[in-house]
Amino acid sequence: MLSPKIQNDILQAAAIALVHEIKIELMDSYYSILADETRDSCSNELVAVCLRYLHKGDIHERAVGFVDGSSDLTAEGISNSILLILEQLELDPDKCVGFGFDGASVMSGNRGGVQAILRRTYTRASYVHCHSHRLNLVLQHVATKDEDLKVFFSLTNNLVTFVDTLNATLS
């Protein structure tokens, strides 16, 4: 069995190799930045950053980093987290054509939102409300109108909460 340190070292080496491959693919590609905040199983707030780009005729969407966002969930804090990840990739800011975020004002705000702050660096990018988030909002709305769906999602949520609590207790 591998120790946790060795496991982490292997994961770190794999991440470095993967990021290197992504950098090579992005050299001549236009790209969009996708980001979202989420909670992990330990209730830590994370900022996930993905890049979407075209390489050799195929569209790729790659996760390029996760940053602990617990300390600062302001637009400035989230922007700094995203920039920290992207600076390591040494991307050409002029090749960034878009941002895809949820519709929360901290992300979408025209004056002080993440997209407005990032536009200072990525001047050619346009903000688009992420279609996945729109779909999620529609599904949430539909789910509140159908009694069977309400029960289903309530049970699913309770099951997830139970398993999370059980895992925390056993840990």
C-alpha positions in Angstrom: 0.0 0.0 0.0 1.3 3.5 -0.9 1.6 6.1 1.8 -0.6 9.3 1.5 2.6 11.3 0.8 3.6 9.0 -2.1 0.0 9.1 -3.4 0.0 12.9 -3.3 3.5 13.0 -5.1 2.2 10.7 -7.8 -0.9 12.9 -8.3 1.2 16.0 -8.3 3.5 14.6 -11.0 0.5 13.5 -13.1 -1.0 17.0 -12.8 2.2 18.7 -13.9 2.4 16.4 -16.9 -1.2 17.0 -17.8 -0.9 20.8 -17.5 2.2 20.6 -19.7 0.2 18.8 -22.4 -2.6 21.3 -22.1 -0.1 24.2 -22.5 1.2 22.6 -25.7 -2.3 22.3 -27.1 -3.2 25.9 -26.2 -0.1 27.5 -27.9 -2.0 28.2 -31.1 -5.6 27.9 -29.9 -8.2 30.4 -29.0 -9.8 29.6 -25.7 -12.6 30.4 -23.2 -12.3 30.5 -19.4 -15.0 28.6 -17.5 -15.1 28.8 -13.7 -17.5 28.0 -10.8 -17.4 27.8 -7.1 -18.4 24.6 -5.4 -18.2 22.9 -2.0 -16.3 19.6 -1.7 -17.3 16.7 0.6 -15.7 18.5 3.6 -17.7 21.7 3.0 -14.7 23.6 1.8 -15.4 26.2 -0.9 -13.4 25.6 -4.1 -13.0 27.5 -7.3 -12.8 25.2 -10.3 -11.2 26.6 -13.5 -11.6 25.0 -16.9 -10.5 26.0 -20.3 -12.5 25.3 -23.5 -10.6 25.4 -26.7 -10.3 24.0 -30.3 -7.3 21.8 -31.0 -6.8 19.9 -34.3 -10.5 20.3 -35.1 -11.8 18.9 -31.8 -13.3 20.9 -29.0 -11.6 20.2 -25.6 -12.7 21.2 -22.2 -10.1 20.7 -19.5 -10.0 21.3 -15.8 -6.8 23.2 -15.2 -7.0 23.9 -11.5 -8.9 24.1 -8.2 -8.2 26.8 -5.6 -9.4 27.0 -2.0 -11.9 29.8 -2.2 -13.0 29.8 1.5 -11.0 32.8 2.5 -12.4 35.3 -0.1 -15.5 34.7 -2.1 -15.7 38.4 -3.3 -15.3 39.1 -7.0 -11.8 40.3 -6.4 -10.9 37.1 -4.4 -12.4 34.7 -7.0 -10.7 36.7 -9.8 -7.4 36.4 -8.1 -7.9 32.7 -7.7 -8.6 32.3 -11.4 -5.7 34.5 -12.4 -3.4 32.5 -10.1 -4.2 29.3 -12.0 -4.1 30.9 -15.5 -0.8 32.6 -14.9 0.9 29.3 -14.5 -0.2 28.3 -18.0 1.4 31.4 -19.5 -1.4 31.8 -22.0 -1.7 34.6 -24.5 -4.5 36.9 -23.1 -5.3 38.1 -26.7 -6.4 34.5 -27.5 -9.0 34.4 -24.8 -12.4 34.9 -26.5 -14.8 34.3 -23.7 -15.8 33.7 -20.1 -18.5 31.2 -19.0 -19.7 31.6 -15.5 -23.0 31.3 -13.6 -25.4 34.2 -13.4 -24.6 35.2 -9.8 -23.8 38.9 -9.6 -20.4 38.2 -8.1 -19.5 36.4 -11.3 -21.5 38.3 -13.9 -21.5 41.9 -12.7 -20.6 44.4 -15.4 -18.8 46.8 -13.0 -17.4 44.7 -10.2 -18.0 41.1 -11.1 -15.4 38.5 -11.9 -16.0 38.9 -15.6 -15.4 42.7 -15.4 -12.2 42.2 -13.4 -10.9 39.5 -15.7 -11.7 41.7 -18.7 -8.9 44.0 -17.6 -6.4 41.3 -18.6 -8.5 39.4 -21.2 -9.7 42.4 -23.2 -11.1 40.5 -26.2 -13.3 38.1 -24.1 -17.0 38.2 -23.9 -19.0 37.0 -21.0 -21.7 34.3 -21.6 -24.0 32.9 -18.9 -23.0 29.2 -18.9 -25.7 27.1 -20.6 -25.2 24.3 -18.0 -26.2 26.7 -15.3 -29.2 27.8 -17.2 -30.2 24.2 -17.8 -29.8 23.6 -14.0 -32.0 26.6 -13.2 -34.7 25.3 -15.6 -34.6 21.8 -14.1 -34.8 23.2 -10.6 -37.8 25.2 -11.6 -39.5 22.2 -13.3 -38.7 20.0 -10.3 -40.6 22.3 -8.0 -43.7 22.0 -10.1 -44.0 18.2 -10.2 -44.8 16.5 -6.9 -43.1 13.2 -7.9 -39.9 15.1 -8.8 -40.0 17.0 -5.5 -40.2 13.7 -3.6 -37.4 12.2 -5.7 -35.0 15.1 -5.3 -35.8 15.4 -1.6 -35.0 11.7 -1.0 -31.8 12.0 -3.1 -30.7 15.0 -1.1 -31.4 13.2 2.2 -29.5 10.2 1.0 -26.5 12.3 0.0 -26.6 14.1 3.4 -26.8 10.8 5.2 -23.8 9.3 3.4 -21.8 12.5 3.9 -22.6 12.5 7.6 -21.8 8.8 7.9 -18.4 9.3 6.1 -17.6 12.2 8.5 -18.6 10.1 11.5 -16.5 7.1 10.4 -13.5 9.4 9.6 
